Amino acid sequence: MPAKLRLAVVGLGRVSKSHLPAVRELSGKVELAALVSRDAAKAEQEASQWEGVKVYTSYEDALQDPNIDACLLLLPHDLHAEYAIQALRAGKHVLVEKPMAMNVQEAEAMVAAAEASSAVLMIGQSRRFHQPVVESIRRVRANEIGSLININALLLAHMDKPATDWWKDESKIGGFIIPLWGSHILDYILWAYDKMPVAVYAQGLSNNPNWSGEDEVAISLNFGEGQMANLLMSFNAGARATDEEGLTGKRIWSTQNSIYDRYLIGSNGMMHLKDEYELTVNGEKQAECERSNANFNWQLEEFADAIREGREPLASGREIIRVMKVIDACFESMRTDKVIALQ
């Protein structure tokens, strides 16, 4: 492998503005080799800010380039599986934005393709990488609050209009608040417990005509052995916007203006994660970090290091399949109004 991981960034939409600065920040380990977009003008404009970066409007042509080692896929959710599998079969490593796929069948096909090619498949569960979040998991593993009994998670935010047009289409996004934000919180809950729930019950409603998917959700997870988790999420927690942009009040993509908390209750204490930036244990602050996008740097570094070291990365495709199983169970429960057994 070359001294640096040669990366193709596929898709130059909204989220690329968080990922591309991480590529630049990690210039000692990662080299931007190519930009792939159907919008040639947008790709050329971005390429002009880099040195020696190729531009492709054809994904298939990019995958044939021997000077590309890996692909960073920043695409609508319904394209994640198709594009990841193509790249893995071409021998390219893949870091794909969350959610992993539209359903568990697609996720399993992605993992099978990675195993067949011996390529690394990592999912962009970027909110794992803030130091207070990592510290909370360390303390759970060390039984610092005793045995984990319950995790209560709350997200109250306001969104009036979707940040991009394809979010309006449930067939492209796979829902709404669950894939956009629930995929992060469910990932954290499963990471903390390090096992699958035995049963899932979910309720979800859509209140805003600007999209078709759910924007109010309540999810209950039963892990057996006296362990559970509860998740409440809302994109309606604020007055309707009156400006043209429609993104006033509590902006979900700036969670400092939202209520985002996780309470981890143990047999001998409690931890509180306030957003990803502050951790308290039994009321005493233990870890804090600045509000920034540095987690994208740490995520990309984990991807590059895992490839170089020949190991499975944190948030590997194999691991995140369990998140997709729970998301599928949530939607089945919402459709049937029944508890869905997973074991």
C-alpha positions as CSV (number, residue, x, y, z in Angstrom):
1,M,0.0,0.0,0.0
2,P,1.3,3.5,-0.8
3,A,2.5,5.8,2.1
4,K,-0.9,7.5,2.1
5,L,-4.4,6.2,1.6
6,R,-5.6,7.4,-1.8
7,L,-9.2,8.3,-1.4
8,A,-12.0,9.0,-3.8
9,V,-14.8,11.1,-2.4
10,V,-18.1,10.1,-4.1
11,G,-20.9,12.7,-3.8
12,L,-20.4,16.4,-3.2
13,G,-23.7,17.3,-1.4
14,R,-24.2,18.9,2.0
15,V,-22.4,16.3,4.1
16,S,-19.2,16.6,2.0
17,K,-18.6,19.9,3.8
18,S,-17.9,18.0,6.9
19,H,-15.8,15.2,5.4
20,L,-13.5,17.1,3.0
21,P,-11.9,19.2,5.8
22,A,-11.1,16.0,7.5
23,V,-9.3,14.7,4.4
24,R,-7.2,17.9,4.4
25,E,-6.5,17.7,8.1
26,L,-5.2,14.1,7.7
27,S,-2.9,14.9,4.8
28,G,-0.1,12.9,6.5
29,K,-2.2,9.7,6.2
30,V,-4.8,10.4,3.5
31,E,-4.5,11.8,0.0
32,L,-7.5,13.1,-2.0
33,A,-7.1,11.2,-5.3
34,A,-10.4,11.9,-7.0
35,L,-13.8,13.5,-6.7
36,V,-16.8,11.7,-8.2
37,S,-20.0,13.6,-9.0
38,R,-22.6,13.8,-11.8
39,D,-22.2,17.5,-11.5
40,A,-19.0,18.1,-13.4
41,A,-18.9,21.9,-12.7
42,K,-19.3,21.3,-8.9
43,A,-16.5,18.7,-9.0
44,E,-14.2,20.9,-11.0
45,Q,-14.7,23.8,-8.6
46,E,-13.9,21.6,-5.6
47,A,-10.9,20.1,-7.4
48,S,-9.5,23.5,-8.0
49,Q,-8.9,23.9,-4.3
50,W,-6.7,20.8,-4.2
51,E,-3.5,19.7,-6.0
52,G,-3.5,16.8,-8.5
53,V,-7.1,15.7,-7.9
54,K,-8.9,13.8,-10.7
55,V,-12.5,14.5,-11.5
56,Y,-14.9,11.7,-12.6
57,T,-18.5,12.0,-13.6
58,S,-18.7,8.2,-14.0
59,Y,-18.4,6.1,-10.9
60,E,-17.6,3.0,-12.9
61,D,-14.6,4.8,-14.5
62,A,-13.4,5.9,-11.0
63,L,-13.5,2.3,-9.8
64,Q,-11.2,1.3,-12.6
65,D,-8.5,3.8,-11.5
66,P,-5.6,1.8,-9.9
67,N,-4.5,4.9,-8.1
68,I,-7.6,4.9,-5.9
69,D,-7.4,2.7,-2.8
70,A,-10.7,3.6,-1.1
71,C,-14.0,5.3,-1.6
72,L,-15.8,7.6,0.8
73,L,-19.5,7.4,-0.1
74,L,-21.6,10.5,0.6
75,L,-24.8,9.6,-1.2
76,P,-28.6,9.2,-0.7
77,H,-29.4,6.3,1.5
78,D,-30.9,4.2,-1.3
79,L,-27.5,4.2,-3.1
80,H,-25.4,3.1,-0.2
81,A,-25.5,-0.7,-0.8
82,E,-25.3,-0.5,-4.6
83,Y,-22.3,1.8,-4.6
84,A,-20.5,0.1,-1.7
85,I,-20.8,-3.3,-3.3
86,Q,-19.5,-2.1,-6.6
87,A,-16.5,-0.6,-4.9
88,L,-15.8,-3.6,-2.7
89,R,-15.9,-5.9,-5.7
90,A,-13.4,-3.6,-7.4
91,G,-11.1,-4.2,-4.5
92,K,-11.6,-0.7,-3.0
93,H,-12.0,-0.1,0.7
94,V,-15.2,1.7,1.7
95,L,-16.3,4.2,4.3
96,V,-20.0,4.9,3.7
97,E,-22.1,7.5,5.5
98,K,-24.8,6.3,7.9
99,P,-27.3,4.7,7.9
100,M,-25.5,1.7,6.5
101,A,-28.2,0.8,4.1
102,M,-32.0,0.8,3.5
103,N,-32.5,-2.6,5.3
104,V,-30.6,-5.5,6.8
105,Q,-30.7,-7.5,3.6
106,E,-28.7,-4.8,1.8
107,A,-26.4,-4.5,4.8
108,E,-25.7,-8.2,4.8
109,A,-24.9,-8.1,1.0
110,M,-22.4,-5.3,1.7
111,V,-20.6,-7.3,4.4
112,A,-20.5,-10.4,2.1
113,A,-18.9,-8.3,-0.6
114,A,-16.3,-7.0,1.8
115,E,-15.5,-10.4,3.1
116,A,-15.2,-11.8,-0.5
117,S,-12.7,-9.0,-1.4
118,S,-10.9,-8.8,1.9
119,A,-11.5,-5.0,1.8
120,V,-12.4,-2.9,4.8
121,L,-16.0,-1.7,5.1
122,M,-16.7,1.0,7.7
123,I,-19.9,2.9,8.5
124,G,-19.8,6.6,9.2
125,Q,-21.2,6.5,12.8
126,S,-19.2,9.7,13.3
127,R,-20.8,10.6,16.7
128,R,-18.9,7.7,18.3
129,F,-15.6,9.6,18.1
130,H,-16.1,12.5,20.4
131,Q,-13.9,12.0,23.5
132,P,-16.8,12.2,26.1
133,V,-18.6,9.5,24.1
134,V,-15.6,7.2,24.0
135,E,-15.0,7.9,27.7
136,S,-18.6,6.9,28.6
137,I,-18.2,3.5,26.9
138,R,-14.9,3.0,28.7
139,R,-16.6,3.6,32.0
140,V,-19.5,1.3,31.1
141,R,-17.1,-1.5,30.3
142,A,-15.3,-0.8,33.6
143,N,-18.6,-1.2,35.5
144,E,-18.1,2.3,37.1
145,I,-21.9,2.6,37.6
146,G,-22.4,-1.1,38.2
147,S,-24.4,-3.2,35.7
148,L,-26.1,-1.2,33.0
149,I,-29.9,-1.3,33.6
150,N,-31.4,1.3,31.4
151,I,-30.5,4.0,28.8
152,N,-32.9,6.8,28.3
153,A,-32.2,9.0,25.2
154,L,-34.0,12.2,24.3
155,L,-33.7,14.3,21.1
156,L,-36.0,17.4,20.8
157,A,-35.2,19.5,17.8
158,H,-36.9,21.6,15.2
159,M,-36.8,21.2,11.4
160,D,-39.4,22.7,9.2
161,K,-38.0,21.9,5.8
162,P,-35.5,19.2,4.8
163,A,-31.9,20.3,4.2
164,T,-31.9,18.6,0.8
165,D,-34.6,17.6,-1.7
166,W,-34.1,13.8,-1.6
167,W,-35.0,13.8,2.1
168,K,-38.6,14.4,1.1
169,D,-38.7,11.1,-0.6
170,E,-39.2,8.1,1.8
171,S,-38.0,5.7,-0.9
172,K,-34.6,7.4,-1.0
173,I,-34.2,8.1,2.8
174,G,-35.9,5.0,4.2
175,G,-38.0,6.9,6.7
176,F,-37.0,10.2,8.2
177,I,-35.9,10.8,11.8
178,I,-34.9,7.2,12.4
179,P,-32.3,7.0,9.6
180,L,-31.2,10.6,10.0
181,W,-30.7,10.7,13.8
182,G,-32.0,7.5,15.3
183,S,-29.2,5.6,13.5
184,H,-26.7,7.4,15.7
185,I,-28.6,6.9,19.0
186,L,-29.5,3.3,18.4
187,D,-25.8,2.7,17.5
188,Y,-24.7,4.2,20.8
189,I,-27.2,2.1,22.8
190,L,-26.1,-1.2,21.1
191,W,-22.5,-0.2,21.5
192,A,-23.0,0.4,25.2
193,Y,-24.8,-2.9,25.8
194,D,-22.7,-4.7,23.3
195,K,-25.6,-7.1,22.5
196,M,-28.8,-7.2,20.6
197,P,-32.2,-6.5,22.2
198,V,-34.6,-9.4,22.5
199,A,-37.6,-7.3,21.6
200,V,-38.4,-3.9,20.0
201,Y,-41.6,-1.8,20.2
202,A,-41.8,1.5,18.3
203,Q,-44.4,4.2,17.5
204,G,-43.9,6.8,14.8
205,L,-45.9,9.5,13.2
206,S,-45.4,12.2,10.5
207,N,-46.7,15.6,11.3
208,N,-45.0,17.8,8.7
209,P,-46.2,17.8,5.0
210,N,-42.7,18.8,3.9
211,W,-41.6,15.1,4.0
212,S,-43.3,11.7,4.0
213,G,-41.4,9.9,6.8
214,E,-41.7,9.8,10.6
215,D,-40.8,13.0,12.6
216,E,-42.1,11.8,16.0
217,V,-40.8,8.5,17.4
218,A,-40.9,6.5,20.6
219,I,-38.8,3.3,20.7
220,S,-38.5,0.8,23.6
221,L,-35.8,-1.9,23.5
222,N,-35.9,-4.9,25.9
223,F,-32.4,-6.5,26.3
224,G,-33.6,-9.1,28.8
225,E,-31.8,-9.8,32.1
226,G,-33.4,-6.6,33.6
227,Q,-31.9,-4.3,30.9
228,M,-33.8,-1.9,28.6
229,A,-33.5,1.3,26.7
230,N,-36.0,4.0,25.7
231,L,-35.6,6.6,22.9
232,L,-37.8,9.6,22.2
233,M,-37.2,11.8,19.2
234,S,-38.9,14.8,17.7
235,F,-38.3,17.2,14.8
236,N,-41.3,19.3,15.9
237,A,-39.9,20.8,19.1
238,G,-40.3,24.5,18.2
239,A,-42.5,27.1,16.5
240,R,-42.9,26.7,12.8
241,A,-40.4,28.8,10.8
242,T,-41.7,31.8,8.9
243,D,-38.6,32.6,6.8
244,E,-37.9,31.3,3.3
245,E,-35.2,28.9,4.4
246,G,-37.5,27.1,6.9
247,L,-34.6,26.2,9.2
248,T,-35.0,28.6,12.1
249,G,-35.5,27.9,15.8
250,K,-34.0,24.6,17.0
251,R,-31.8,23.5,14.1
252,I,-31.2,19.8,14.2
253,W,-27.8,20.1,12.4
254,S,-26.6,22.5,15.2
255,T,-27.6,20.4,18.2
256,Q,-26.4,23.0,20.6
257,N,-29.8,24.6,20.1
258,S,-31.6,21.4,20.7
259,I,-32.2,19.1,23.6
260,Y,-30.1,16.0,23.1
261,D,-29.4,13.8,26.2
262,R,-28.6,10.3,27.1
263,Y,-28.9,9.0,30.7
264,L,-27.2,5.7,31.4
265,I,-28.6,4.1,34.6
266,G,-26.6,1.5,36.4
267,S,-27.1,-0.7,39.4
268,N,-24.7,1.7,41.3
269,G,-24.9,5.1,39.7
270,M,-25.8,7.1,36.6
271,M,-24.0,8.8,33.7
272,H,-25.3,11.7,31.6
273,L,-24.1,12.5,28.1
274,K,-25.1,16.0,27.1
275,D,-25.0,15.9,23.3
276,E,-21.6,14.4,22.5
277,Y,-19.7,17.2,24.3
278,E,-20.1,16.6,28.0
279,L,-20.1,13.6,30.3
280,T,-21.1,13.6,34.0
281,V,-20.9,10.7,36.3
282,N,-23.2,10.8,39.4
283,G,-23.5,14.6,38.9
284,E,-19.8,15.3,38.5
285,K,-18.3,16.4,35.2
286,Q,-15.7,13.9,33.9
287,A,-15.1,14.8,30.3
288,E,-15.8,17.7,28.0
289,C,-14.8,18.7,24.5
290,E,-15.3,21.6,22.1
291,R,-18.2,21.7,19.7
292,S,-16.6,21.0,16.4
293,N,-16.5,18.6,13.4
294,A,-13.2,17.0,14.7
295,N,-15.0,13.7,15.0
296,F,-14.9,13.4,11.2
297,N,-11.1,13.6,11.5
298,W,-11.0,10.9,14.0
299,Q,-13.4,8.7,12.0
300,L,-11.3,9.0,8.9
301,E,-8.1,8.3,10.8
302,E,-9.6,5.1,12.2
303,F,-10.6,4.1,8.7
304,A,-7.0,4.7,7.3
305,D,-5.4,3.1,10.3
306,A,-7.5,0.0,10.1
307,I,-6.6,-0.5,6.5
308,R,-2.9,0.0,7.1
309,E,-3.0,-2.4,10.2
310,G,-5.1,-5.0,8.5
311,R,-7.8,-5.0,11.2
312,E,-11.5,-4.5,11.5
313,P,-12.3,-0.8,12.2
314,L,-14.6,0.6,14.9
315,A,-18.1,0.7,13.4
316,S,-17.3,-1.9,10.8
317,G,-20.0,-3.2,8.5
318,R,-20.1,-6.5,10.4
319,E,-20.8,-4.6,13.6
320,I,-23.4,-2.1,12.3
321,I,-25.6,-4.9,10.8
322,R,-27.1,-5.0,14.3
323,V,-28.2,-1.4,14.0
324,M,-29.9,-2.2,10.7
325,K,-31.7,-5.1,12.4
326,V,-33.1,-2.9,15.1
327,I,-34.1,-0.2,12.6
328,D,-35.9,-2.8,10.5
329,A,-37.7,-4.0,13.7
330,C,-38.7,-0.4,14.5
331,F,-40.4,0.0,11.2
332,E,-42.1,-3.4,11.4
333,S,-43.4,-2.5,14.8
334,M,-44.7,0.8,13.6
335,R,-46.5,-0.9,10.7
336,T,-48.0,-3.6,12.8
337,D,-48.3,-2.0,16.2
338,K,-46.8,-5.1,17.7
339,V,-43.7,-6.0,19.7
340,I,-41.1,-7.5,17.4
341,A,-39.0,-10.3,18.8
342,L,-35.4,-10.4,17.7
343,Q,-34.2,-13.5,19.5
